[in-house]
Amino acid sequence: MELKEVLFPLGVAFVLALLVGPLIIPVLRKLKFGQQIRTEGPAAHQKKKGTPTMGGIIILLALALSALRFGGKNIELAILLVAALGFGLVGFLDDYIKIVFKRSLGLTALQKLIGQLLAAAIVCFLLIQNGHSTELPIPLTDIHLDLGWFYYPLAILFMLGMANAVNFTDGLDGLLSGTSAVAFGAMIIIAMKFHHPETAIFAAAMVGAVLGFLVYNAHPAKVFMGDTGSLGIGGGFAAAALLTKSELVSFIIGGIFIMEILSVVIQVVSFKTRGKRVFKMSPIHHHFELSGWSEWRVVVSFWAVGFLLAGLGLYLIEVF
């Protein structure tokens, strides 16, 4: 697979997001699809109240059109799009309820779980139909553990965990757009190395879509992606990792996402068991904000760390 084969879907998705943004953002604003800000969040975020959300529609639309144009009709691309659009649909419903009822919480935790489980189960069904390997490569070794049918429950847990880790990362202007572009950039290289052209095209289209969205999402953001975008990105990233058999390495490439969700878990467990908070606020990007870092400094620093982790993940891929 040649480099130009991924540059085309990347470029087209980028241009589509740029063109679609000015069409969708005014509509979201007119419909009063504005972000509801948590009262317990950083005080500085209250000024963002009313900024149009559900901008993930821009990302998913640009992604789907570009991936379908260059990826063709095949089961691998179908799996990736089902993952991204399926999880994105759950996020869309969550965003819609938040906006219609003017509250910071949308779907209940159970409703979100059921929706995500359904999307993940469909992905696993398609993986089985595609004869997907149930082996799990162990980085830095030649070991490939064959988990048999147990692989699929783990795959579902993996998708749910990764999608929600990505969702927690979406809390500052441009934070998730940039970190996801880096993570999917690494996924392009992995997919090309292991001869998954459709996954490479999908990942390239995602990079283009989120970078195009970043033009409108960079600080100060004109639009937020909402759960529509963050869950869609997370579902797509998890599916790409499953298809390329880079499940374990994806924890490093997506290390920022893992750090974000772990900070929430640590905070909750610490407060429940000891009555004390480890961080000033979780997810961890808010901790740095409340420590005096500017929003832009936090975002750029996380981008840089994400880039280093992606490089480390690619190194491990080369080694094993």
N, C-alpha and C positions, 0 to 999 in steps of 0.2 A: 504494500500500500504506500503510495507516494504522499508527500507532505501536502501537495496541492489538493488532494482529495479531502483533507480535513479543513483546509483554509477556506474553501468555497462555502461549506455549510456554516462555518464560524462567521464569515463575512456577511453572508445573507441574513443569518439570524440577528447579527448586530444591526444591520441596516433596517430590518423589519421592526426590531424593538424601537429604534430611533424614530421610525415613521409612525408606528402605532401609538407610541407614547403621547404625542400631542393630540391624538384623536380620542384616546381613552381617558386621560387625566381630567380634561374638562367635563366629560360625562360623569365621572365619579364625583367630581366637585359639585356638579349641578344636582345630582341625585342625593347629595349630602352624605356620601359614603366616607365620612371623616373618621379618623382614628380616635378611639376612646383611650385616654391615658389613665393608667392605674394611679390611684391617689397615693399608694404607698411607694410609688416609684420615685426616682430623683426629681426634686422640685423643678430643676431646669427643663425637664421634659414636658411640663405642663403647657409651655408655649407651643408645643407641637400638636396640641389638641385641634382636631378639625382638618389636619392634613389628610388628603385623600388616601385611602388604603385600598386593599384588594388589587394593587398594581401587579400582583403576581400573574394576573390575566395576561399582561403584556409579555412576561417571560414565557409562560406556557404556550401562548399563541405563536410567538416567534420561534420557539423551540420546535413545536409540532410541525409547522409549515416547512421549516428548513430541513428537519430530519426526514420528513416524508419525501421531500423533493429530491434529496441526495441519497437517502438510505434505501429507497425501494420498498417493496412489499416482502417482508420476511418475518419469521417468528421472533428472531432476536430483537429486532426493532420494535415489534409489537409488545414484547415483554417490557422493554424500557419505557415505552410510551404509556402502557397501562400503569406501570409503577408511578411515573411522574404525574400523569393526569388523574390517576385514581386517588393518590394521596393528596394531590392538589384539589380535587373535588371535596374531600373531607375538610380541607382548609377553607375552601370557598364557602361551604355551609356554615362553618364556624364564624368566619368573617361576617357573613350576611346576617346571622343572628345577632352578633355584637352590634352591628350598625343599626338594624331595624329596631332593636330593643334598647339601644343607647346604653350598653353596658360593656364593661371591659372583659367579661367572660361570655363566650358563645355557647357552643355545644357542651354538654356535661362531659365529665371525664369518661363515663361509661359509653356515651354516644360516640365520642372520638375514638375510643378503643375499638368499638364494634366496626366503625367505618374503616379504620386502618387495618384491622384484622381481615376484613373482607377484601380490601385491595391487595394485601400481602398474600392471602390465600389464592387469589386469582393468579398472581404472579407465579406462585409456586406450582400451580396447576399447569401453567404454560411452560414452566421450566421442565416439569416431568414429561410433558408432551414433546419437548424438544430434546429429550434424552440427556438432560443436564447431569454432569458428573456429581456424585455425592462425596467426592474426595475433598479433603481440606488440606491444602499445602501449608506446611509449617516453615515460616521464614528462616533463612540461614541453615536449612537442612534439606536433605533430599526426601524427607518424610512426607507422605501424602496419606493422611488418615481417611480411610473409607468409613464414613458414618452411616452408610445405608439410608434407610428411611428416616432415621433420627436427624438426618441433615435438614430436612424440611421444617420441622418445628423450630430448629435453631435458626434457619433462614428467616422464618417469620419474626422471631424475636429480634434478629439482627436488623431487619427492615424497620420494625417499630422503634427500636432503640436509636438507630441512626437518624431516622426521619425526625424524631423528637429532639435529638441532640442538635440537629441543624436548626430546628424550630427555635430552640432556646438561644441560638446564636444571633437571631434576628432581633436586635434590640437597640442598635445605634445606626445612624445614617450611613449607609454604604458598607456596613460591617459584613453582613452575609453576602452581599453582591460580590465583594472583593475576595473573601475567603473561599467562596464556592467556585469562583472563576479559577483560582489557583488549584483547588482540589480536582476539579474536572479537567484542568489542563494536564495534571499528572495522569489522570485516567485516560486521556487521549494517548499518551505515550505507552501506557500499559496495554491498552487495547490493540495498538499497532504492533507491539512486540509479540503479543500472543495471538495475533491474527484474528482479531474480532473487528472487522471493518465497520460493521453496523454500529457497534458500541463506540468506536472511535468517532464516527460521524455524529452520533447522538451527543457524545461528550463535547465535541467541537461546537455543535449547535447550541448546547447549554452555555458554553463559555461565551459565545457571541451574544446570546440572549441576555445573560446577566450583566455583561459589560455594557450592552446597549441600555439596559435598565438603569445601570449605575449612573449614566449621564443625568438621569432625573432623580436618582436616589442619593447621590453624594450630598454631603452636608453643605448648606441646609436643604434637606430633602423636599422635593416637590410632590413626592408620592412615596408611600410605603408599600412593600410587597404583600404584607399581611400573611396569615397562615396559608393562603392560597399559594403564594410563592414559596414560602419556607418549607412547607410539607411536600410540595411538588419537587423542589430541589432535593430534599432529603430522600424521598422515595426513589428518585432517579439515580442518585449517587449510590444508594444501597444496591439497587438492581444492577448497576454497572459493575460494582464490586463482585456481586455474585456471578455474573456472566464471565468475567475475566479471571475468576478464581483468585481474587485478591482480597478476600474477606478480612483476613487478619491484618494485612498491610494497610487496608483502608482505615484502620484505627489510628495509624500513624499519619497517613496522608490527610485524613480528616481530624487530626489531633486537636485542632481548635474546637471543633464540634464536641469532641469527647470531653475536653477540658470544661466546656460550658455546662454540659449536663452533669458532670461529676461535681462541679461546684454547687449545683442545686441540691444534689443528693447529700453531699457532705453538710451543707447548711441545714437542711431539714433534719437529718439524723442527729446532728450535734444539738440542735435546738430542742428536739423531742426528748433526747436522752440526758442532756446536761443543762438544758435551759440557757445555753450560750450559743452565740453566732460566731462562726469562724471568719466569715467575710462581712464587710459593712453592708453589703447587699449582694444577692445572687440573682441571675447568673453573674459570673465573675467580671464581665466587662463593666457592670455597674459598680463593683468594688473599686476599680481603678478610677472611675468617674468621681466617686465620693472621696477618693484619696487625693483629689486635686488635679487629676489629669484632664485636659480638654478632651472633648468628644473626638475631635479629629486625631489627636495624639493616640488615643486608645485604638481607634480604627486602623490607623497606619501601622501601629505596633503589632496588632493582631494579624494584619496582612503579611507583615514581614515574618512573623513566627510561622504562619501558615505556609509561606513559601519555603522556609527552612525544613519544616516537617514534610512537605511534599517531596523535597529533594532527598531527604532521608529515606522516605518510603520507596522512591524510585531506586535508590542505591540498594536497598534490601531486595527489591525485585530482581535487579541485575545479578545479585549474589546467588540467590537460590534458584 
